Amino acid sequence: MARLAQADIDGLRVVISAATLVEARDPRMDQPRFDWAVSRLVIEPVSEDIARAASKLLAAHRLHGHEHAIDAMVAATALAAPAPRLLLTSDPQDLARLCREGARIVKI
């Protein structure tokens, strides 16, 4: 929440992939708190263009399957955003591999 507050102060646009809503939902967090946190974000849909870009990222890195699908959608969403791009993640290796120099990756 502190990162969201700072981003708001700094006038930064905080974007997430709609796929992240599924991946990030922790059943231990109550729904109103989750909904409030999400309401402070710009949620980008997984459009056909994003899905095709994610598919191309997977192919370029010789990856496939559900274990890489959400990372690829997140990477494609990040790469579609205007630069500079900062991607916060608990999985920096896979996203750094998919984004290369297109986004700065920060482990949280």
Secondary structure as UniProt FT lines:
FT   HELIX           2..9
FT   TURN            10..11
FT   STRAND          15..17
FT   HELIX           18..24
FT   TURN            27..28
FT   HELIX           31..39
FT   STRAND          42..44
FT   HELIX           48..60
FT   TURN            61..62
FT   HELIX           66..80
FT   STRAND          86..89
FT   HELIX           92..99
FT   HELIX           100..102
FT   STRAND          104..107
//
